[in-house]
């Protein structure tokens, strides 16, 4: 089966802080058909996100598919508290890259 990275299918993949201890991710699609096709594969799940980030699935604190917005929203616990020693992304806006690379079956 052929796959493509999520970044090739979604219109927006972004991350941001959800408080000092969590990061939230938004996956947005302009097109309902593309959203439904990606959702139907099951490629984007709490388990696949945990694998992409090398964390236990228990660290994924929420996972929502929001049909009316053609969106998937995921929240994980931050690897380090915001602003603590070793935190390389104070605003949480650079954590989305592993999510963008998740392989999604196509065709």
Secondary structure per residue as TSV (DSSP state, phi and psi in degrees):
chain	resnum	aa	ss	phi	psi
A	1	X	-	360.0	139.5
A	2	X	-	-81.7	142.0
A	3	X	E	-128.0	159.2
A	4	X	E	-135.1	149.4
A	5	X	E	-67.9	147.7
A	6	X	G	-51.1	-36.6
A	7	X	G	-58.4	-24.2
A	8	X	G	-83.5	-13.1
A	9	X	T	-110.6	-34.5
A	10	X	-	-88.4	150.9
A	11	X	S	-82.1	-34.4
A	12	X	E	-139.0	131.2
A	13	X	E	-130.2	116.4
A	14	X	E	-142.0	161.4
A	15	X	E	-131.6	155.7
A	16	X	E	-162.8	163.2
A	17	X	E	-63.4	146.3
A	18	X	S	-129.0	58.7
A	19	X	S	94.1	177.4
A	20	X	T	-74.9	-10.3
A	21	X	T	-119.8	4.4
A	22	X	E	-139.7	154.0
A	23	X	E	-124.9	136.7
A	24	X	E	-114.3	146.7
A	25	X	E	-120.7	140.6
A	26	X	E	-120.0	130.9
A	27	X	E	-118.8	116.3
A	28	X	E	-122.0	141.6
A	29	X	-	-125.2	133.2
A	30	X	S	-73.2	-30.3
A	31	X	-	-105.6	122.2
A	32	X	H	-61.3	-37.9
A	33	X	H	-63.2	-42.3
A	34	X	H	-65.8	-43.2
A	35	X	H	-56.7	-50.8
A	36	X	H	-65.0	-35.9
A	37	X	H	-65.2	-45.4
A	38	X	H	-66.0	-46.0
A	39	X	H	-57.9	-42.4
A	40	X	H	-65.4	-24.4
A	41	X	H	-70.4	-25.0
A	42	X	T	73.9	7.4
A	43	X	-	-66.5	-29.9
A	44	X	S	-102.4	110.4
A	45	X	S	-149.0	169.8
A	46	X	H	-58.2	-37.8
A	47	X	H	-68.5	-42.9
A	48	X	H	-69.2	-34.2
A	49	X	H	-66.1	-44.2
A	50	X	H	-59.2	-43.8
A	51	X	H	-61.5	-44.4
A	52	X	H	-60.6	-33.2
A	53	X	H	-99.8	-0.1
A	54	X	T	64.6	35.9
A	55	X	-	-122.0	163.5
A	56	X	-	-72.9	145.4
A	57	X	G	-58.6	-23.4
A	58	X	G	-66.4	-16.7
A	59	X	G	-81.4	-10.0
A	60	X	E	-86.0	108.0
A	61	X	E	-87.3	-20.1
A	62	X	E	-157.8	150.7
A	63	X	E	-147.4	116.9
A	64	X	E	-129.9	135.9
A	65	X	E	-103.2	120.9
A	66	X	E	-112.3	90.9
A	67	X	G	-59.1	-42.6
A	68	X	G	-67.6	-15.4
A	69	X	G	-109.8	1.5
A	70	X	T	51.9	51.1
A	71	X	E	-141.7	153.6
A	72	X	E	-124.0	132.8
A	73	X	E	-124.5	130.3
A	74	X	E	-132.0	140.9
A	75	X	E	-128.4	134.3
A	76	X	E	-124.6	161.9
A	77	X	E	-73.9	138.2
A	78	X	-	-65.4	143.8
A	79	X	S	-65.2	-28.5
A	80	X	S	-140.4	148.1
A	81	X	-	-61.4	144.3
A	82	X	T	-54.3	128.1
A	83	X	T	81.2	-1.6
A	84	X	S	-77.5	167.1
A	85	X	T	-55.8	128.9
A	86	X	T	91.1	-4.6
A	87	X	-	-76.2	111.1
A	88	X	S	-91.3	1.2
A	89	X	-	-145.7	83.8
A	90	X	T	-54.6	-33.5
A	91	X	T	-99.2	-4.5
A	92	X	S	72.2	14.5
A	93	X	T	-91.1	2.2
A	94	X	T	-117.8	13.9
A	95	X	-	-90.5	-0.1
A	96	X	-	-82.0	-11.9
A	97	X	H	-60.0	-47.9
A	98	X	H	-57.8	-34.4
A	99	X	H	-64.9	-40.9
A	100	X	H	-62.0	-25.2
A	101	X	T	-93.0	-2.4
A	102	X	-	-60.7	130.7
A	103	X	E	-77.4	130.9
A	104	X	E	-118.1	124.7
A	105	X	E	-61.8	138.5
A	106	X	-	-131.5	159.1
A	107	X	-	71.4	360.0
